[in-house]
Amino acid sequence: MDELEASVRASWSREAIAVYGDHLQAIGDPRGELVAIDLRIDEGGGSAEVRARRIELVAAWFGDRLPPGIVRHGFVDVDATSATPDSQLALALGGPGAAYVRSVAIAGPPELLHRALTMLVEAPRPWLTRLVLRQWNEGRGPTIDHAACDRLARALPHLRELEVDGRRVLGELVHPALRRMRVSGFDAVASLVDAGEAVDIEELDFALHCHYANEHAAPVAAVRRGLLAAGRWRALRALDLSRNEPGRLEPFTLGGDVDIFAFLHERDVRRQLEILHLPSPAAPGSVMSLQLALAEMPRLRELVFHGARPALVTHPSATVRAIPR
């Protein structure tokens, strides 16, 4: 059973979920039938009778304590992003689906975010693989300090994806299972700029600014020099900087006043990258900065521009393509 659960957590594929659902039905767990129904609906086979049966199963499982978010494939994706995220999260974590929470999204000001995270790490969450934290406003220090980050890593041992939006949200976070991060805000996570233990992140989607924050000053020179230090981010292979067009508004203009191509050229981590996503350079100077950076990326195999593909940008080993905005 442990091996089967690990397979589901790692791949979250239809095949793994189907085998898991079959096992649940074999041991008499009613979640197994719910898994089978959701897979049938995914394939377009959800008749009125099938959907009615699904409603019955969900009602039998949760009664009148349906958690905020989505119940699917026998798991719960919690959406605690209303005006009272702590009470929403309390409903999800205090209900019958608490053991099967697969993802959590929390949004709010620092004090509410702190209360919600404290609640989340009170017990082990072995199925939780994705966490989203969006912080309105900001405090002077990290909302979740280093010690609390350690507790978070212990309570969520299989966390693989983390999204953080805001200023000074998390202290230093080192998590052995974490592989993908999406960060909006150059100091949203202290690990981005502080010296410390190496982080094993393989994929990073990074924007310098956050639309939800009050403070929009560019990183000072000392902070900018420390961002994404190669020695600490030695596992990083895929970097997405496509949201860093000039400005401070979602979804694409979060680069502030920083020339993202010159920024890239300053990062030693560029030499280890295999996949790179970028906005389209608009000025000749940006194209030059980009080409200088690309010349020092021997491992690059995929270069993706979000917007128009610049005609003059080339790379000897990477496939270059564009995704229209």
N, C-alpha and C positions, 0 to 999 in steps of 0.2 A: 504493500500500500504506500509506503514512504517513497519508493521509487516511482510509482505512478503519479503521486502528487507532485513530486519534483519535476516530472516530465511536463505536467500541465502548467506548472508555474513558469517553467523555462521557455516553453514554446507557445503556449496558448493557441494551439492549432486545432482545427476541426477534428483531426484524427485523435489527438490526445484527449480532447474533451469527450469525444464519443466513447473511447475506451473507459474513461473515468466514469461516465454516466452509466455504462453497462455494468461496471463494478458496483456502483451504488445500488442499482436495481437488484443485482444478485444478492446483496446483503440486506435488502429490504429497506433501504433508505429512500424516502419519498422524493428526495431531491433528484434521484436518478430519472424518474419520469419527467420531471421538469426539464432536465438537461435534454432528454430525448425530444420533448415537444419544441424546445427552443431551436434545436438543430433542424427539426422538420420545418419550422417557420422560416429559418434562414434559407432553406432550399425552395421556398415558395409553396410549401405544402400545408400552410396553416388554414385549415377549413374553419368554419364557424364553430363546429363542435370542438375542434382541437384548441382553439383560442378560449372557448368557454371553460374547458378543462384546465387550461393554464391559470385562468383567474381563480378557479376553485383551489388549485394547489397553492398558489401564492397566499390566498386568504387563509387557508388551513395552516400554513407556515407562520404567517405574521399576525393573523387576526386583525385588530384595529391599530396595530403598531407598525405600519408599513414605513420603513426608513426612507428618508429623502434620497432620491437618486434612482438607480436602475437595478432591478433584480433580473439577472440573466444567467443562463447556463448554471443555475444553482449557486450563484455568488451574488454579492452586493457591491455595486459601485456607488459610494456615498458622495452626494453633492451637498456639502455644508457651506454654501456660498450666499446664504440669505443674510438678513440683518442680524440674525442670532445664530452664528455658526456653532457656538458651543452647545446650545440646546439641541440643534439639529444632530450634531455628532453624538450627543448623549443618547438621543433616541435610537440611533443606529447601533451604538456600541452596547446599549443596555437591552437590546431586543434579541429575539431568537436567531437572527442572522449574524450576530456579532462575530462568531467564529469563522464566518465565510466572507468577510469584507476583503475585497480584492483591490480596491482603489479608494482613495479619499481625496476630495478637493475641498479646501478650506479657504475662505476669503474674509478679511476684516481688518480692523485696526490692530496695532500691536497687542493691546491687552486681551482682546478676544482671541487673537491668534495664539497667544501664549496659553490661555486657558484651554483651548481646544487641543493643542499639541500635548499639554500635560495630561489631559484625559486620554489621548490616543496611546501614550506610552505606559499607561498604568498596568497593562497586561500584554503578554506576547500576542502579536498579530501575524501568525505564520503564513497566511495567504496573501498578505498585503504586499503587492509588487509595485504599485505606483502611488505617488503622493504629489499633490499640487498645493502650493502655498502662495496665495496672493495677498499681499499686505498693503492696505490703504495707509497713507501717512507713514511716519517713521519716528523712531526714538533715537536717543543718542548712541546707544550701543545695540548689539544684536538682540532681537526679540527672544530668540532661542539661543542661549549662551553655549559655550563649549561643553559644559557638563551635561546640559539637556540634550545636546546633539549626540553625546555618547549614549545616553539613555534611549534616544530614538533609534540609534543603530542596533542596540541590543533588542529592543521591542519589535523591530521590523527586520528580522534577520534576512529576509529574501527580497528586500526592496531593490528593484532594478532600475526604476525610472523616477526621477525627481524633477519637478518644475517649480521654480521659485521666481516670483515677481516682486520687486520692491527694493527698498534701501535698508541695509543692515538687518536682514531677516534672520539668517542663521550664522552662528559662530562657526568655527572650524568643524567640518564634517568629514570624517574618514569612515567609509562604509565598505567592507570587503565585497559585498554583492552588487553594489551600485555600479551600473554600466553606462547609463544615459542620463544627461541632464539638459534641461532647457532653462536658461537663466536670463532674466531681464533686469538689469541693474548691475553695474560693475562691482558694487560692494554688497550685493544681495546675499552672497555666501562668502564668509571670511576666507575660505579655502582658495578663492580665486586670487587673492592678493597676499595672504600671509605666508610666511615661511613655515614649514612643518612637514608632517609625514606626507609621503607620496599618495596621491589619490588614483584609483584604478579606473577612472572614467575613460571609456573608449569613444563615446560620441557626445559632443557638446554643441548645442544651439545657443549662441550667446549674443545678447544685445547690450550695448553699453548703458542704455537708459531704460526707465520703466515709466510707462504712461500713468500708472496709478500713484506714483510718488509725488511729493511736494517739492523735493529738492532735485534740481536738474543741472547742477554745476558739473562740468567735465572733471574727470579724475585728475588730481594734481600730478606733477611729473613723477614723484616718488611712487605713488600708487600705480600709475600707468606702467612704470618700468617693471613692477612686480606682477602684473597681470599675466596669468597663464605661463608661468615660468616652466621651461621645458623639463627641468630636473624633477619638478613635483608632478607634472602632468605627463609622465613618461609613457603612459598607456594610451594617450589620446591619438586616435587615428582618423576620426572624422570631425571636422569643424564646420559649423554653419554660421556664417556672419551675414546672411542675406537680409536680415531685418535692420541693418545699420545704415540705411540711407539717412541723409541729413535731416535732423528734426527730433521730436520727442513724442510722437503720437503713434499709437497702434494703427495698423499692424506692422508696417515696414519701416517707418521713419523713426528709428530709435537710436541713431548714431550720434545725436547731438551735433556738436561742432567738430567732431573728430573725423579726420580723413581715414576711413576704415582700411584703405589699401596701404597707407603709410604705417598705420597701426599694425597691420599684418606683417609688413616687412620688418618691424622691430621685434617680432616674437620669434624666439629661438625654436619654439615648438613647431614652426612651419616646416622644419627639416624632416619631421617624422610623419607628417600628414599624408594620408592616402586618398581621402575624399575631402573636397572643399566646396562649400556653397557660398556664393557672394552676390551682392547686388551688382547691377551693371554700372561700370565706371562712366561718369558723365563728362569728365574733363580730361584733356590730354595729359595733365600732370598726374591724375589718378591712374591713367593707363600705364604711365611710366613707372609709378610706384608699384603697381601690381606686377608688371613684367619683371621688375627687379626681385620682388618676393618670389615669384614663380621660378625664377632661375635658380633658387636655392631650395627647391622641393624635389629631391631626387626620387622620392617614393610615391609621388602623386600619380594616381591612376584615373581619377574622375574629378573634373572641374565643371561645376554647374553654376550658370548665371541665372538669377531670378530677374527676368526682364529681357532686354535685348542682348544678344551675344555680341561683344565688341569684336570687330573684324580683325584688329591688329594683335589681339592677345593669342599667344600660342604656348604650347608646352610639348616637349619632345616625347613624353610617355603617357600623358593623360588624355582620356577622351573628354572633349569639350562639348558641352551642349547648353541649351537655354530652356528655361521654363517660363512661359509668358506670365506676366502679372495679370 
